[in-house]
Amino acid sequence: MSRPTHGLRDWLLQRLTAVYLGCFLVYLLMYFMLQPQHVFQEWHDWITHPARIVATALFIMAVLIHGWVGMRDVVLDYVHAISLRLTILSLIGLALIGCGLWALRILLQAST
Protein backbone atom coordinates (compact mmCIF):
# COMPACT_ATOMS: atom_id res chain seq x y z
CA MET A 1 0.00 0.00 0.00
CA SER A 2 1.50 3.29 -1.07
CA ARG A 3 -0.87 5.58 0.78
CA PRO A 4 -2.62 5.27 4.12
CA THR A 5 -6.26 4.32 4.10
CA HIS A 6 -8.82 5.50 6.58
CA GLY A 7 -11.39 2.77 6.12
CA LEU A 8 -12.06 2.11 9.78
CA ARG A 9 -12.31 5.82 10.59
CA ASP A 10 -14.72 6.37 7.69
CA TRP A 11 -16.78 3.34 8.64
CA LEU A 12 -17.00 4.56 12.24
CA LEU A 13 -17.95 8.11 11.16
CA GLN A 14 -20.66 6.72 8.90
CA ARG A 15 -22.09 4.55 11.68
CA LEU A 16 -21.92 7.20 14.42
CA THR A 17 -23.59 9.83 12.26
CA ALA A 18 -26.26 7.30 11.21
CA VAL A 19 -27.03 6.52 14.84
CA TYR A 20 -27.28 10.21 15.75
CA LEU A 21 -29.45 10.97 12.71
CA GLY A 22 -31.75 8.07 13.54
CA CYS A 23 -32.09 9.01 17.21
CA PHE A 24 -32.71 12.67 16.42
CA LEU A 25 -35.35 11.84 13.81
CA VAL A 26 -37.12 9.42 16.16
CA TYR A 27 -37.08 12.15 18.86
CA LEU A 28 -38.60 14.66 16.42
CA LEU A 29 -41.24 12.23 15.20
CA MET A 30 -42.25 11.27 18.72
CA TYR A 31 -42.36 14.88 19.85
CA PHE A 32 -44.50 16.07 16.95
CA MET A 33 -46.82 13.07 17.16
CA LEU A 34 -47.35 13.47 20.91
CA GLN A 35 -47.33 17.27 21.07
CA PRO A 36 -48.67 18.70 17.83
CA GLN A 37 -48.26 22.45 17.81
CA HIS A 38 -50.37 24.47 15.46
CA VAL A 39 -49.13 27.96 16.26
CA PHE A 40 -45.88 29.24 14.77
CA GLN A 41 -44.85 31.02 17.97
CA GLU A 42 -45.07 27.80 20.00
CA TRP A 43 -42.94 25.97 17.43
CA HIS A 44 -40.46 28.85 17.32
CA ASP A 45 -40.15 28.90 21.12
CA TRP A 46 -39.61 25.15 21.14
CA ILE A 47 -36.93 25.09 18.44
CA THR A 48 -35.03 28.10 19.84
CA HIS A 49 -34.33 26.42 23.16
CA PRO A 50 -30.51 26.37 23.50
CA ALA A 51 -30.33 22.58 23.87
CA ARG A 52 -32.37 22.06 20.71
CA ILE A 53 -30.27 24.57 18.78
CA VAL A 54 -27.15 22.59 19.70
CA ALA A 55 -28.87 19.28 18.89
CA THR A 56 -30.08 20.62 15.54
CA ALA A 57 -26.64 22.03 14.71
CA LEU A 58 -25.16 18.60 15.49
CA PHE A 59 -27.83 17.05 13.28
CA ILE A 60 -26.85 19.34 10.40
CA MET A 61 -23.16 18.50 10.87
CA ALA A 62 -23.98 14.78 11.06
CA VAL A 63 -25.93 14.97 7.79
CA LEU A 64 -23.02 16.73 6.11
CA ILE A 65 -20.41 14.27 7.40
CA HIS A 66 -22.61 11.28 6.56
CA GLY A 67 -23.23 12.63 3.07
CA TRP A 68 -19.56 13.41 2.47
CA VAL A 69 -18.32 9.97 3.51
CA GLY A 70 -20.97 8.22 1.45
CA MET A 71 -20.55 10.31 -1.68
CA ARG A 72 -16.76 10.23 -1.45
CA ASP A 73 -16.76 6.45 -1.21
CA VAL A 74 -19.03 6.15 -4.26
CA VAL A 75 -16.86 8.53 -6.28
CA LEU A 76 -13.65 6.78 -5.23
CA ASP A 77 -15.13 3.40 -6.16
CA TYR A 78 -16.60 4.29 -9.56
CA VAL A 79 -14.67 7.29 -10.96
CA HIS A 80 -11.21 6.20 -11.98
CA ALA A 81 -9.90 9.26 -13.83
CA ILE A 82 -8.03 11.32 -11.25
CA SER A 83 -8.88 14.74 -12.72
CA LEU A 84 -12.59 13.90 -12.98
CA ARG A 85 -12.55 12.40 -9.49
CA LEU A 86 -10.97 15.56 -8.07
CA THR A 87 -13.48 17.76 -9.87
CA ILE A 88 -16.47 15.76 -8.67
CA LEU A 89 -15.20 15.60 -5.09
CA SER A 90 -14.53 19.34 -5.11
CA LEU A 91 -18.04 20.10 -6.36
CA ILE A 92 -19.59 17.78 -3.78
CA GLY A 93 -17.48 19.36 -1.02
CA LEU A 94 -18.43 22.88 -2.07
CA ALA A 95 -22.11 21.95 -2.28
CA LEU A 96 -22.06 20.37 1.19
CA ILE A 97 -20.22 23.34 2.69
CA GLY A 98 -22.71 25.72 1.07
CA CYS A 99 -25.68 23.72 2.34
CA GLY A 100 -24.17 23.53 5.82
CA LEU A 101 -23.51 27.26 6.02
CA TRP A 102 -26.99 28.02 4.73
CA ALA A 103 -28.63 25.66 7.26
CA LEU A 104 -26.59 26.98 10.18
CA ARG A 105 -27.34 30.58 9.17
CA ILE A 106 -31.07 29.79 9.13
CA LEU A 107 -30.79 28.10 12.52
CA LEU A 108 -28.96 31.07 14.01
CA GLN A 109 -31.47 33.51 12.53
CA ALA A 110 -34.31 31.52 14.06
CA SER A 111 -32.68 31.75 17.47
CA THR A 112 -32.62 35.56 17.49
C-alpha positions as CSV (number, residue, x, y, z in Angstrom):
1,M,0.0,0.0,0.0
2,S,1.5,3.3,-1.1
3,R,-0.9,5.6,0.8
4,P,-2.6,5.3,4.1
5,T,-6.3,4.3,4.1
6,H,-8.8,5.5,6.6
7,G,-11.4,2.8,6.1
8,L,-12.1,2.1,9.8
9,R,-12.3,5.8,10.6
10,D,-14.7,6.4,7.7
11,W,-16.8,3.3,8.6
12,L,-17.0,4.6,12.2
13,L,-17.9,8.1,11.2
14,Q,-20.7,6.7,8.9
15,R,-22.1,4.5,11.7
16,L,-21.9,7.2,14.4
17,T,-23.6,9.8,12.3
18,A,-26.3,7.3,11.2
19,V,-27.0,6.5,14.8
20,Y,-27.3,10.2,15.8
21,L,-29.4,11.0,12.7
22,G,-31.8,8.1,13.5
23,C,-32.1,9.0,17.2
24,F,-32.7,12.7,16.4
25,L,-35.4,11.8,13.8
26,V,-37.1,9.4,16.2
27,Y,-37.1,12.2,18.9
28,L,-38.6,14.7,16.4
29,L,-41.2,12.2,15.2
30,M,-42.2,11.3,18.7
31,Y,-42.4,14.9,19.9
32,F,-44.5,16.1,16.9
33,M,-46.8,13.1,17.2
34,L,-47.3,13.5,20.9
35,Q,-47.3,17.3,21.1
36,P,-48.7,18.7,17.8
37,Q,-48.3,22.5,17.8
38,H,-50.4,24.5,15.5
39,V,-49.1,28.0,16.3
40,F,-45.9,29.2,14.8
41,Q,-44.8,31.0,18.0
42,E,-45.1,27.8,20.0
43,W,-42.9,26.0,17.4
44,H,-40.5,28.8,17.3
45,D,-40.1,28.9,21.1
46,W,-39.6,25.1,21.1
47,I,-36.9,25.1,18.4
48,T,-35.0,28.1,19.8
49,H,-34.3,26.4,23.2
50,P,-30.5,26.4,23.5
51,A,-30.3,22.6,23.9
52,R,-32.4,22.1,20.7
53,I,-30.3,24.6,18.8
54,V,-27.2,22.6,19.7
55,A,-28.9,19.3,18.9
56,T,-30.1,20.6,15.5
57,A,-26.6,22.0,14.7
58,L,-25.2,18.6,15.5
59,F,-27.8,17.1,13.3
60,I,-26.8,19.3,10.4
61,M,-23.2,18.5,10.9
62,A,-24.0,14.8,11.1
63,V,-25.9,15.0,7.8
64,L,-23.0,16.7,6.1
65,I,-20.4,14.3,7.4
66,H,-22.6,11.3,6.6
67,G,-23.2,12.6,3.1
68,W,-19.6,13.4,2.5
69,V,-18.3,10.0,3.5
70,G,-21.0,8.2,1.5
71,M,-20.6,10.3,-1.7
72,R,-16.8,10.2,-1.5
73,D,-16.8,6.5,-1.2
74,V,-19.0,6.2,-4.3
75,V,-16.9,8.5,-6.3
76,L,-13.6,6.8,-5.2
77,D,-15.1,3.4,-6.2
78,Y,-16.6,4.3,-9.6
79,V,-14.7,7.3,-11.0
80,H,-11.2,6.2,-12.0
81,A,-9.9,9.3,-13.8
82,I,-8.0,11.3,-11.2
83,S,-8.9,14.7,-12.7
84,L,-12.6,13.9,-13.0
85,R,-12.5,12.4,-9.5
86,L,-11.0,15.6,-8.1
87,T,-13.5,17.8,-9.9
88,I,-16.5,15.8,-8.7
89,L,-15.2,15.6,-5.1
90,S,-14.5,19.3,-5.1
91,L,-18.0,20.1,-6.4
92,I,-19.6,17.8,-3.8
93,G,-17.5,19.4,-1.0
94,L,-18.4,22.9,-2.1
95,A,-22.1,21.9,-2.3
96,L,-22.1,20.4,1.2
97,I,-20.2,23.3,2.7
98,G,-22.7,25.7,1.1
99,C,-25.7,23.7,2.3
100,G,-24.2,23.5,5.8
101,L,-23.5,27.3,6.0
102,W,-27.0,28.0,4.7
103,A,-28.6,25.7,7.3
104,L,-26.6,27.0,10.2
105,R,-27.3,30.6,9.2
106,I,-31.1,29.8,9.1
107,L,-30.8,28.1,12.5
108,L,-29.0,31.1,14.0
109,Q,-31.5,33.5,12.5
110,A,-34.3,31.5,14.1
111,S,-32.7,31.7,17.5
112,T,-32.6,35.6,17.5
